[in-house]
Amino acid sequence: MAPEQLLEQEITPRTDLYALGCVLYLLLAGRPPFIADRPGRGVPGQHINDKPIPPSAHGCGPDDLDDLVLRLLEKDPRDRPADTAEVLAVLSLHLPRIGDPAPDPALTPDPTVPFRAPDAVRASDAAPVVLAPNRAAPPRRVRARRFLSRAQASARLVQASEELRAGNPEAVRGDLENLLAEAVQSFGQPDVLIDRIRLALADSFRLIGECAVAAEHYAVLVGDRGALPNQGGEKGTIVLCAMLGEAECLAAVGRGEDGGVAVLRTCIPLVATLPRALADEVADRCRDLGVQLMELGHDVEAARHLLQELPERVDT
């Protein structure tokens, strides 16, 4: 249901376009634009308030249809396409052309025949109709599920990370859980991109307040401390970030305050050895942990002194 339906406002033809957008999203992404995975907010509330992520972020469908689908799902009916002709103008670009090959693997029935072989359809229409015996239709052959590409995974991770920075961890936690499962299936372990996804997932749980679950994910990454000597690499940076995140979680539940100071003593001297972007990431997490320890009143002077050792500027 479109937002205006849920809010009992005026219904127009563009209300049907919103419903069409929901169907197209499901066909392209394999899931609806909104699902009931957000605590405290059901699907109707998401239809009213939340902006859907592009369907291509789920790893399916042509990327150039994102704009059309997102326009169909605009909250304000005036921001949606004017009519179905405008929608068809975009969708028709994806129809098969005359002479195009049949789908591979084959589809039964084949919905592409009227577009790539219209003469065959007209000949079939001219033939006498023969009623077949009542029997089950042959099973439809469907395409095997495509594996997630690294580009798709990276794009979804970037979008989720932006939501985390904007303070919306609940909006992306479910998507990050799905992304992690898909990435593990597609890429296997070990993999730095998978580690980045797990780190973002752990951050989402921590920001929501589910520190025990977050600590479990951080611990998986912290277990690979063998990457620490190579601090110039992405892997070592992820381990440092996970160490700091795990320490934050333990301190938040009243465990490991002493360990938090020890983690700061380990991480802060290493910040200056990192490239600028990675150094800033680790330094920000050091500050978050240090401030948390001071707010808890534990080793305030030690935490303040350690934070003063963070470089103000790290050269690339």
C-alpha positions in Angstrom: 0.0 0.0 0.0 1.2 3.5 -0.9 1.9 6.0 1.9 -1.2 8.0 0.9 -3.4 4.9 1.3 -1.9 4.1 4.8 -2.5 7.8 5.8 -6.0 7.8 4.4 -5.2 10.6 1.9 -6.4 11.1 -1.6 -6.0 8.1 -4.0 -4.9 8.8 -7.5 -3.6 6.8 -10.5 -0.1 7.4 -9.1 -1.1 5.3 -6.1 -1.2 2.3 -8.5 2.2 3.3 -9.7 3.6 2.9 -6.2 2.2 -0.6 -6.1 3.8 -1.3 -9.5 7.1 -0.1 -8.0 6.8 -2.6 -5.2 6.2 -5.4 -7.6 9.1 -4.4 -9.9 11.3 -4.2 -6.8 10.4 -7.7 -5.8 11.0 -9.0 -9.3 14.4 -7.4 -9.5 15.7 -7.9 -6.0 14.0 -11.1 -5.0 12.6 -9.4 -1.9 10.1 -6.5 -1.2 11.4 -3.0 -0.7 10.6 -3.2 3.1 10.5 -6.2 5.4 9.6 -6.6 9.0 13.2 -6.7 10.4 13.3 -3.3 12.2 12.5 -3.3 15.9 9.7 -0.9 16.8 8.8 -0.2 13.1 6.7 -2.5 11.0 6.4 -2.5 7.2 3.6 0.1 7.0 5.8 2.6 9.0 8.7 2.0 6.6 6.4 2.6 3.6 5.5 5.9 5.1 8.9 7.1 6.4 11.8 5.1 5.0 13.6 5.4 1.7 14.3 2.0 0.1 17.8 1.1 -1.0 18.2 0.5 -4.7 17.1 -3.0 -5.8 20.5 -3.5 -7.5 22.1 -3.3 -4.0 20.7 -6.8 -3.4 22.8 -8.1 -6.3 20.0 -8.7 -8.9 18.6 -6.8 -11.9 20.0 -4.2 -14.2 21.4 -1.2 -12.4 19.8 1.3 -14.8 16.4 0.3 -13.5 17.2 1.6 -10.0 16.1 5.2 -10.9 12.7 4.1 -12.3 11.9 1.8 -9.3 13.0 4.4 -6.8 10.9 7.1 -8.5 7.9 4.8 -8.4 8.4 4.4 -4.7 8.6 8.1 -3.9 6.6 9.0 -0.8 5.0 12.1 -2.5 2.8 11.0 -5.5 3.9 14.1 -7.4 7.5 12.8 -7.5 6.4 9.6 -9.2 6.2 9.1 -13.0 3.3 10.9 -14.6 1.7 7.8 -16.0 2.3 4.2 -17.2 3.5 5.4 -20.6 6.5 7.0 -18.9 7.2 3.7 -17.1 6.8 1.6 -20.3 9.3 3.9 -22.1 12.0 2.7 -19.7 10.9 -0.9 -19.4 10.6 -1.4 -23.2 14.4 -0.7 -23.5 14.9 -4.1 -21.8 12.6 -6.2 -24.0 14.2 -8.7 -26.4 14.7 -7.6 -30.0 13.6 -9.6 -33.1 16.3 -12.2 -33.8 17.7 -12.3 -30.3 18.7 -15.8 -29.0 16.4 -17.7 -26.7 17.1 -17.5 -23.0 19.8 -19.8 -21.7 18.8 -21.8 -19.7 15.5 -22.2 -21.5 12.3 -21.0 -19.9 9.0 -22.9 -20.3 6.8 -21.1 -21.1 9.1 -18.6 -22.8 7.8 -15.1 -22.3 10.4 -13.7 -24.7 8.9 -15.3 -27.8 6.4 -12.6 -28.7 9.3 -10.0 -28.9 12.1 -12.0 -30.5 10.1 -14.2 -32.8 6.7 -12.5 -33.4 6.1 -14.4 -36.6 6.1 -17.7 -34.7 3.4 -16.3 -32.4 1.2 -15.2 -35.3 1.6 -18.6 -37.0 0.7 -20.3 -33.7 -2.4 -18.1 -33.4 -3.5 -19.1 -36.9 -3.2 -22.8 -36.2 -6.4 -24.7 -35.1 -6.8 -25.0 -31.3 -6.3 -28.5 -30.0 -7.3 -29.2 -26.5 -4.5 -31.1 -24.7 -5.3 -33.9 -22.2 -5.6 -32.6 -18.6 -2.1 -33.1 -17.3 0.3 -31.1 -15.2 2.2 -28.4 -16.9 6.0 -29.0 -17.4 8.0 -27.6 -14.6 9.4 -24.1 -15.2 13.1 -23.9 -15.5 14.5 -21.1 -13.5 17.9 -19.5 -13.7 20.3 -20.6 -11.0 20.9 -17.9 -8.4 23.7 -15.6 -9.3 26.6 -15.3 -6.9 27.2 -11.9 -5.4 29.9 -10.0 -7.3 32.6 -8.1 -5.4 31.4 -4.8 -6.9 27.8 -5.4 -5.8 29.0 -6.4 -2.3 31.2 -3.3 -2.1 28.4 -1.0 -3.2 26.0 -2.4 -0.6 28.7 -2.1 2.1 29.3 1.6 1.2 25.6 2.4 1.4 25.3 0.6 4.8 28.3 2.4 6.1 26.8 5.7 5.2 23.7 4.8 7.1 25.8 3.9 10.1 27.6 7.2 10.0 24.2 9.0 9.7 23.1 7.2 12.9 20.7 4.7 11.4 22.1 1.3 12.5 18.7 -0.3 12.7 18.0 0.5 9.1 20.9 -1.6 7.8 21.5 -4.3 10.4 19.3 -6.8 8.5 20.8 -6.0 5.2 24.3 -6.4 6.6 23.4 -9.8 8.0 22.1 -10.9 4.6 25.1 -9.4 2.9 27.5 -11.2 5.1 25.8 -14.5 4.5 25.8 -13.9 0.7 29.5 -12.8 0.7 30.7 -15.9 2.6 28.8 -18.1 0.2 30.2 -16.3 -2.9 33.8 -15.5 -1.8 34.6 -17.9 1.0 37.1 -17.3 3.8 39.5 -15.6 4.4 38.6 -12.4 2.6 39.2 -8.8 3.5 35.8 -7.6 2.0 34.0 -10.2 4.2 35.9 -8.9 7.2 34.8 -5.3 6.4 31.2 -6.4 6.1 31.5 -8.3 9.5 33.0 -5.2 11.1 30.1 -3.0 9.8 27.6 -5.6 11.1 29.3 -5.6 14.5 29.2 -1.8 14.5 25.5 -1.9 13.8 24.8 -4.2 16.7 27.0 -2.1 19.1 25.2 1.2 18.1 21.8 -0.4 18.6 23.0 -1.5 22.1 23.2 -5.2 21.5 26.8 -5.3 22.8 26.9 -9.1 23.4 26.2 -9.9 19.8 28.5 -7.2 18.6 31.3 -8.5 20.8 31.0 -11.9 19.2 31.5 -10.5 15.7 34.4 -8.3 16.8 36.0 -11.4 18.5 36.0 -13.3 15.2 38.0 -10.5 13.7 40.2 -9.9 16.7 41.1 -13.6 16.6 43.3 -12.9 13.6 46.0 -10.9 15.5 48.6 -12.4 13.2 47.7 -9.5 10.8 48.8 -6.9 13.3 52.6 -6.8 12.3 51.5 -5.7 8.8 49.8 -2.5 9.9 50.1 -0.9 6.5 47.5 -3.3 5.2 43.7 -3.3 5.3 43.6 -6.5 7.3 45.6 -5.2 10.1 43.5 -2.1 10.3 40.3 -4.2 10.5 41.9 -6.1 13.4 42.7 -2.9 15.3 39.2 -1.5 14.7 37.7 -4.8 16.0 39.9 -4.7 19.1 38.6 -1.2 19.9 35.0 -2.1 19.2 35.2 -5.2 21.3 36.7 -3.2 24.2 33.8 -0.7 23.8 31.3 -3.5 24.1 32.9 -5.0 27.1 33.2 -1.7 28.9 29.5 -0.9 28.1 28.4 -4.1 30.0 30.7 -3.6 32.9 33.5 -5.9 31.9 37.0 -5.3 30.8 37.6 -1.6 31.6 41.2 -2.4 32.4 41.4 -4.2 29.0 40.1 -1.1 27.3 43.0 1.0 28.5 45.4 -1.8 27.4 43.8 -1.8 24.0 44.4 1.9 23.7 48.0 1.5 24.7 48.3 -1.1 21.9 46.5 0.8 19.1 47.4 4.5 19.6 51.1 4.1 18.8 50.2 2.3 15.6 48.0 5.0 14.3 51.0 7.0 12.9 52.1 4.0 10.9 48.9 3.8 8.8 48.0 5.6 5.6 45.8 8.7 6.2 42.4 7.3 5.6 43.0 4.1 7.7 44.7 6.2 10.4 41.7 8.5 10.7 39.4 5.5 11.0 41.5 3.9 13.8 42.0 7.2 15.6 38.3 8.0 15.6 37.6 4.6 17.3 40.4 5.2 19.8 38.7 8.5 20.7 35.4 6.8 21.1 36.8 4.2 23.4 38.8 6.7 25.4 35.8 9.0 25.9 33.7 6.0 27.0 36.3 5.0 29.6 36.4 8.5 31.0 32.6 8.7 31.1 32.6 5.5 33.1 35.1 7.0 35.5 37.7 4.3 35.0 41.4 5.2 34.6 40.4 8.7 33.5 43.9 10.2 33.7 45.4 7.2 31.8 42.7 7.4 29.1 43.1 11.2 28.8 46.9 10.9 28.5 46.7 8.2 25.9 44.2 10.3 23.7 46.7 13.2 23.8 49.2 11.0 22.1 47.0 10.7 19.0 48.5 12.6 16.1 46.5 15.6 15.0 47.4 15.0 11.4 48.7 11.9 9.7 50.6 12.4 6.4 49.6 10.1 3.6 
